Amino acid sequence: MKTTPKFYNCLERTKNEIFSLLFQGVKRRKSKFHNVVLNTVSIEKKPEARTVVLRNFCKNELTLNIHSDQRSKKIKEIINDKNVCLVFYDEQKKIQLRVRGEAIVENSKKKSWGKLSNWSRRCYLTLDAPGRLSDNPTSGFPDKFTDIPPSEIESEMGYVNFALIKIFITQIEWLYLASQGHRRALFEVKRNNSKLNVTSKWMIP
Ligand SMILES: Cc1cc2nc3c(=O)[nH]c(=O)nc-3n(C[C@H](O)[C@H](O)[C@H](O)COP(=O)(O)O)c2cc1C
């Protein structure tokens, strides 16, 4: 008979496994939790989704950070409707996470910007806003940065376009696929001022 992981029948261990996966997602580029599908509600009230990189997970606040361009569509959508859902799936681990939350566009973005290399900052140097139609195939940023990164001073021009999205987690839905029987659980976060209370329940998969 196949063995099951320690978290299989334990909500507390499942919660710890989720936290560990989110930390790995931030730290390890190869982790299946590094890229995630961010779902938003469009201005026309339709579902919208795109892949983004998980940049930070704070266990104390239960928040997640994502970087984006201030001029992008998703920013307008988040300002219009803060409700978001992040969907992760690791095929090897057979784990799906659906993280629901409320997103804000964070004002204090200096620290996150400071951690970016000049090479990464190129994305924020496009002259036109992301999503704009173009007559030609283009990266959007000046040609001189195709092979050479911008200087420190040149890269700083991108700061105004850089946006830090912070997501306050409200729910995490866990699904673990196993031949013995799947496991599904719901973790709900209640916020009372700065105090956090997480409740956990099993669900029928
Ligand atoms: C692997 C991968 C990672 C990506 N990471 C980000 C990211 O961290 N932030 C971001 O704004 N866009 C990222 N993108 C691009 C988005 O998927 C999307 O195309 C872009 O942000 C425009 O989205 P919007 O028009 O819905 O705002 C990534 C795309 C891929 C394929």
PDBQT file of the ligand as one rigid body, heavy atoms in Angstrom, charges set to zero:
ROOT
HETATM    1  C1  LIG A 301       6.092  33.193 -16.512  1.00  0.00    +0.000 C 
HETATM    2  C2  LIG A 301       5.456  34.552 -16.542  1.00  0.00    +0.000 A 
HETATM    3  C3  LIG A 301       5.637  35.414 -15.470  1.00  0.00    +0.000 A 
HETATM    4  C4  LIG A 301       5.071  36.683 -15.478  1.00  0.00    +0.000 A 
HETATM    5  N1  LIG A 301       5.233  37.507 -14.395  1.00  0.00    +0.000 NA
HETATM    6  C5  LIG A 301       4.620  38.692 -14.345  1.00  0.00    +0.000 A 
HETATM    7  C6  LIG A 301       4.670  39.496 -13.174  1.00  0.00    +0.000 A 
HETATM    8  O1  LIG A 301       5.275  39.136 -12.155  1.00  0.00    +0.000 OA
HETATM    9  N2  LIG A 301       4.013  40.683 -13.188  1.00  0.00    +0.000 N 
HETATM   10  C7  LIG A 301       3.316  41.104 -14.279  1.00  0.00    +0.000 A 
HETATM   11  O2  LIG A 301       2.743  42.199 -14.214  1.00  0.00    +0.000 OA
HETATM   12  N3  LIG A 301       3.235  40.377 -15.400  1.00  0.00    +0.000 NA
HETATM   13  C8  LIG A 301       3.856  39.173 -15.460  1.00  0.00    +0.000 A 
HETATM   14  N4  LIG A 301       3.755  38.398 -16.583  1.00  0.00    +0.000 N 
HETATM   15  C9  LIG A 301       3.003  38.915 -17.742  1.00  0.00    +0.000 C 
HETATM   16  C10 LIG A 301       1.499  38.761 -17.469  1.00  0.00    +0.000 C 
HETATM   17  O3  LIG A 301       1.139  37.386 -17.583  1.00  0.00    +0.000 OA
HETATM   18  C11 LIG A 301       0.629  39.599 -18.417  1.00  0.00    +0.000 C 
HETATM   19  O4  LIG A 301       0.849  39.213 -19.742  1.00  0.00    +0.000 OA
HETATM   20  C12 LIG A 301       0.908  41.101 -18.281  1.00  0.00    +0.000 C 
HETATM   21  O5  LIG A 301       1.200  41.481 -16.946  1.00  0.00    +0.000 OA
HETATM   22  C13 LIG A 301      -0.292  41.918 -18.773  1.00  0.00    +0.000 C 
HETATM   23  O6  LIG A 301      -1.401  41.607 -17.979  1.00  0.00    +0.000 OA
HETATM   24  P1  LIG A 301      -2.697  42.558 -17.864  1.00  0.00    +0.000 P 
HETATM   25  O7  LIG A 301      -2.888  43.175 -19.228  1.00  0.00    +0.000 OA
HETATM   26  O8  LIG A 301      -3.797  41.636 -17.492  1.00  0.00    +0.000 OA
HETATM   27  O9  LIG A 301      -2.417  43.578 -16.824  1.00  0.00    +0.000 OA
HETATM   28  C14 LIG A 301       4.303  37.111 -16.591  1.00  0.00    +0.000 A 
HETATM   29  C15 LIG A 301       4.103  36.224 -17.643  1.00  0.00    +0.000 A 
HETATM   30  C16 LIG A 301       4.670  34.971 -17.636  1.00  0.00    +0.000 A 
HETATM   31  C17 LIG A 301       4.413  34.052 -18.785  1.00  0.00    +0.000 C 
ENDROOT
TORSDOF 0
